[in-house]
Amino acid sequence: MIIKELYLNNFRCYGSAKFDFDPALTIIHGPNTCGKSTILEAIHVLGLTKPYRSIEESSLIKINEVSYAIKGVISNQKVDETIIVLNSNKTKKVRKNNQVFKSLSEYVGYMNVIYYDPTDWLIFEGGPAYRRRFFNVLFCQVSKQYLNASNEYKRLLKQRNFLIKKLIERNDKSTKNLLEITTKQMIEWGKKIINTREEIIRRLNELAFGIHRGLSSGAERIEIKYLPSVTPNDYEEKIEMTLNEDLKRGTTTVGPHKDDYIFIINNKNIGDYGSQGQQKSAILSIKLASVELVREVKKQYPIVLLDDVFSELDKSRQNELIKLLNRKAQTIITTPSITDVEPDVLKMARILELEKRGD
């Protein structure tokens, strides 16, 4: 799948704009605040209905406007289709050609996108919530079962936390019974989340290992370790053991919403011992492995968005990155300076230059 044209209306700094992309490689360059990252953000919203970074939806609407629209002309198996994401009156809708999707979840997974952002280094130094979100973006694209389980788990977790608070205020039998029923349902969906995470991380590790060996010229071995707060075997036992703690804190203290991940290079935690260059290469390896995973599951490559990816990559790593992507996935890259890009890479790309503007 590739995106051929992108139309923006009242999205971030753009009032009205149109962009065309090369089917293989497009490089967008220009000074800060010219709207480079906004283009990538719009493509991500077009694919997943939400921005990559955890920001308020209202911040995507141009100042002094009340809604935004994103339209993309995509080529799917050589057939052109039009996808529109419209946010109006705090309601978001997605339309493909003449079909309006009943829910955003029904649409997610159709137009797949892998996004690299300079703030991704927070997976090493940020909290577990950031790492969970980092992987959830991928998991929801490759597994509709995971997306459904995640939505149901969130709903039941919210309900359970409400019942816990209610039980603190008033210890009555009906609330206890409802809490028990809700907990059982939540556990079943939670087990599905844990099993899917384990399965996907296992395959992602296999893919990332070979890719990272190439990016590091054979010097490094990478591994992602999934650290669930409970396992399917001990879930019921732990949720029962922590009930008093839950009542004390007024929230559910174990479950998939408390899981974590760590990243290992040559048997050392990257967050503790990795250099900035190693961290960036590790993230790229995981992103490239994600590209291959999407291809395996969906039988076509996702669109790859790389925001300011060249700034810390030397010539050999730039060339290795492009070699891994070239003629496979459509790739759109931003850079503040065209001089950061190797001439051999520039020869392969369509160059899109932007002028400075208010963001």
C-alpha positions in Angstrom: 0.0 0.0 0.0 1.2 3.5 -0.8 -0.1 7.0 -0.4 -0.1 9.0 -3.6 -1.7 12.3 -2.5 -2.4 14.0 0.8 -4.9 16.9 1.3 -5.0 18.8 4.6 -7.7 21.2 5.7 -7.3 23.1 9.0 -4.8 20.6 10.3 -2.2 22.0 12.6 -0.4 24.8 10.7 -2.0 24.1 7.4 -5.2 25.8 6.3 -5.4 24.1 2.9 -2.5 22.1 1.4 -1.8 19.2 -1.0 1.3 17.0 -1.2 2.3 14.3 -3.7 4.6 11.4 -2.8 7.0 9.1 -4.6 5.9 5.4 -4.5 9.4 4.5 -3.1 11.1 7.4 -1.3 10.2 11.0 -0.5 12.5 13.3 1.5 10.9 16.4 3.0 13.3 19.1 4.0 13.1 22.7 5.4 13.8 24.7 8.5 12.1 24.1 11.9 8.4 25.1 12.1 7.9 24.7 8.4 5.4 21.8 8.9 7.5 18.8 8.0 6.4 16.7 11.0 2.8 17.8 10.6 2.7 16.0 7.2 3.9 12.8 8.8 1.5 13.2 11.7 -1.4 13.7 9.3 -0.5 10.4 7.5 -0.4 8.7 10.8 -3.9 10.0 11.7 -5.1 8.9 8.3 -3.9 5.4 9.1 -4.6 4.9 12.8 -7.1 7.7 13.4 -5.0 9.3 16.1 -1.6 11.1 16.3 1.6 9.1 17.1 2.5 11.3 20.0 0.2 11.5 23.0 -1.3 14.9 22.5 -4.8 16.4 22.8 -6.9 15.9 19.7 -7.9 19.6 19.9 -4.3 20.6 19.3 -4.5 19.1 15.8 -7.1 21.7 14.8 -5.7 24.9 13.3 -6.0 27.8 15.6 -9.4 29.6 15.4 -11.0 26.7 13.6 -13.4 24.1 14.9 -12.6 21.0 12.8 -10.1 19.4 10.5 -10.1 17.1 7.5 -7.4 14.8 6.1 -7.9 13.1 2.7 -5.5 10.6 1.3 -5.5 9.0 -2.2 -3.9 5.6 -1.6 -3.0 2.8 -4.0 -4.1 -0.6 -2.6 -3.1 -3.5 -4.9 -2.9 -1.0 -7.7 -6.4 0.2 -7.1 -6.8 3.8 -6.1 -8.9 4.6 -3.0 -9.8 7.7 -1.1 -9.7 7.8 2.7 -11.0 10.7 4.6 -10.6 11.4 8.4 -12.9 14.1 9.6 -13.0 15.6 13.1 -16.0 17.9 13.5 -17.9 18.9 16.7 -15.5 16.6 18.7 -16.7 13.6 16.7 -14.2 11.7 14.4 -15.3 9.7 11.4 -13.5 7.7 8.8 -14.7 7.2 5.2 -13.2 5.0 2.5 -14.6 5.9 -0.9 -18.4 5.9 -0.1 -18.1 3.6 3.0 -18.4 5.3 6.4 -17.0 3.0 9.1 -19.3 2.4 12.1 -16.3 2.8 14.5 -12.7 3.8 14.4 -11.7 0.3 15.6 -13.4 -1.2 12.6 -11.1 0.8 10.3 -7.8 0.5 12.2 -5.5 -2.0 10.5 -6.6 -1.2 7.0 -4.0 1.5 6.1 -0.9 0.4 8.1 1.8 2.9 9.1 5.1 2.6 10.9 6.3 5.9 12.4 9.8 6.8 13.8 9.8 9.9 16.0 12.9 11.5 17.6 11.1 11.3 21.0 11.1 7.5 20.7 14.2 7.4 22.9 11.8 7.8 25.8 11.2 4.0 25.5 14.5 3.7 27.3 14.3 6.5 29.8 10.5 7.1 30.1 8.1 5.1 32.2 6.3 1.8 31.4 3.3 3.6 30.0 5.4 5.0 27.2 6.7 1.6 26.4 3.3 0.0 26.4 2.0 2.7 24.0 5.0 2.3 21.8 4.1 -1.4 21.2 0.4 -1.0 21.3 0.5 1.1 18.1 2.0 -1.9 16.3 -0.1 -4.6 18.1 -3.4 -3.0 17.2 -2.4 -2.9 13.5 -1.4 -6.5 13.1 -4.0 -8.1 15.4 -7.7 -7.2 15.3 -8.1 -9.7 18.2 -5.6 -7.6 20.2 -7.4 -4.4 19.3 -10.8 -5.8 20.4 -9.3 -7.3 23.6 -7.6 -4.0 24.4 -10.8 -2.0 24.0 -12.8 -4.5 26.1 -10.1 -4.6 28.8 -10.0 -0.8 29.1 -13.8 -0.7 29.4 -13.8 -3.4 32.1 -10.8 -1.9 34.0 -12.6 1.4 34.1 -15.7 -0.3 35.4 -13.7 -2.3 38.0 -12.0 0.8 39.3 -15.3 2.6 39.6 -16.7 -0.4 41.6 -13.6 -0.4 43.9 -14.1 3.2 44.7 -17.8 2.6 45.3 -17.0 -0.4 47.6 -14.7 1.9 49.6 -17.5 4.3 50.2 -20.2 1.7 50.8 -19.4 -2.0 51.5 -22.6 -3.6 50.1 -23.3 -7.1 48.7 -24.6 -6.0 45.3 -21.4 -4.0 44.6 -19.2 -7.0 45.7 -21.1 -9.3 43.4 -20.8 -6.9 40.5 -17.1 -6.4 41.2 -16.6 -10.2 41.1 -18.4 -10.5 37.8 -16.5 -7.6 36.3 -13.2 -8.9 37.5 -13.8 -12.3 35.9 -14.6 -10.8 32.6 -11.6 -8.4 32.8 -9.3 -11.3 33.5 -10.4 -13.2 30.4 -9.7 -10.3 28.1 -6.5 -9.6 30.0 -5.2 -13.1 29.3 -5.8 -12.6 25.6 -3.8 -9.4 25.7 -0.9 -11.1 27.5 -0.8 -14.1 25.1 -0.9 -11.9 22.0 1.9 -9.6 23.4 4.1 -12.7 24.1 3.4 -14.1 20.6 4.1 -10.8 18.7 7.2 -9.9 20.8 8.6 -13.4 20.1 8.4 -12.9 16.3 9.5 -9.3 16.6 12.7 -10.4 18.3 13.4 -12.9 15.5 13.1 -10.2 12.9 14.9 -7.4 14.9 17.9 -9.7 15.6 18.9 -10.0 12.0 18.1 -6.4 11.1 20.2 -5.0 14.0 23.1 -7.2 13.1 23.1 -5.5 9.7 22.8 -2.0 11.1 25.6 -2.5 13.6 27.8 -4.3 11.1 27.5 -7.5 13.1 28.7 -6.0 16.4 25.5 -6.1 18.4 22.7 -8.5 19.4 19.4 -7.0 20.3 16.6 -8.5 22.4 13.2 -7.1 23.6 12.0 -8.6 26.9 8.4 -8.5 27.8 7.7 -8.2 31.5 4.0 -9.0 32.3 2.8 -8.1 35.8 0.8 -11.3 35.8 0.7 -14.5 33.7 -2.3 -16.3 32.4 -1.6 -19.0 34.9 -1.4 -16.8 38.0 -3.8 -14.0 37.0 -6.7 -15.1 39.2 -4.5 -15.7 42.2 -2.7 -12.4 42.0 -5.9 -10.3 41.4 -7.3 -12.0 44.5 -4.1 -11.4 46.6 -4.0 -7.7 45.6 -7.7 -6.9 46.4 -6.9 -5.3 49.7 -4.2 -3.2 48.1 -6.6 -2.2 45.3 -9.2 -1.1 47.9 -6.5 0.8 49.8 -5.3 2.6 46.6 -8.7 2.8 44.9 -7.5 1.3 41.7 -6.5 -2.0 40.0 -2.8 -2.6 40.7 -2.0 -5.7 38.5 -2.9 -6.6 35.0 -1.7 -5.9 31.4 -2.1 -2.1 32.1 0.9 -2.5 34.4 3.2 -4.5 32.0 6.6 -3.4 31.0 9.4 -4.1 28.4 13.1 -3.8 28.6 15.6 -3.6 25.7 18.9 -5.5 25.7 22.1 -5.1 23.6 24.8 -7.6 24.1 23.3 -8.7 27.4 23.1 -5.2 28.8 20.1 -2.9 29.3 20.2 -0.2 26.6 18.5 2.2 28.9 21.3 2.0 31.5 24.3 1.3 29.3 23.5 2.2 25.7 24.9 5.3 24.0 22.6 7.7 22.0 23.8 6.1 18.8 23.0 2.6 20.1 19.6 3.7 21.3 18.7 5.2 18.0 19.9 2.2 16.1 18.0 -0.1 18.4 14.8 1.9 17.8 15.3 1.8 14.1 15.9 -2.0 14.2 12.6 -2.5 16.1 10.8 -0.2 13.6 12.2 -2.1 10.6 11.3 -5.4 12.2 7.8 -3.9 12.7 7.7 -3.2 8.9 8.5 -6.8 8.2 6.0 -8.1 10.7 3.2 -6.0 9.1 4.2 -7.4 5.7 4.0 -11.0 7.1 0.6 -10.5 8.7 -1.1 -8.2 6.2 0.7 -9.5 3.0 1.7 -6.0 2.0 4.1 -3.4 3.3 3.1 -0.5 5.5 3.9 3.1 4.8 7.1 4.1 6.7 7.4 7.5 8.2 10.8 8.6 9.5 11.0 12.0 11.2 14.5 13.5 11.4 16.1 10.1 11.2 19.4 11.0 9.5 20.8 13.5 12.0 22.7 10.9 14.1 23.3 8.2 11.4 26.7 8.0 9.7 27.0 7.2 6.0 27.1 3.4 6.4 24.0 3.3 8.6 22.1 5.7 6.3 22.9 3.5 3.3 22.0 0.3 5.3 18.7 1.8 6.3 17.7 2.8 2.8 18.9 -0.6 1.5 16.6 -2.3 3.9 13.6 -0.2 2.9 14.3 0.5 -0.8 11.8 -0.9 -3.2 9.9 -2.6 -0.4 8.0 -0.1 1.7 7.0 3.4 0.6 9.2 5.6 2.8 8.7 9.3 3.7 11.5 11.0 5.6 11.9 14.5 7.0 15.1 16.4 7.6 15.9 20.0 8.6 18.9 20.1 6.2 19.3 18.3 2.9 23.1 18.2 3.7 22.4 15.6 6.4 21.5 13.2 3.6 24.1 11.2 1.6 24.1 12.1 -2.1 23.5 8.4 -3.0 20.3 8.5 -1.0 19.2 11.8 -2.6 19.5 10.3 -6.0 16.8 7.7 -5.2 14.3 10.2 -3.7 11.7 12.7 -4.7 12.7 15.9 -2.8 10.0 18.1 -1.3 11.2 21.5 0.0 9.1 23.5 2.5 9.4 27.1 3.5 9.3 28.4 7.1 5.9 29.1 8.4 4.1 29.5 11.8 3.4 26.0 13.3 
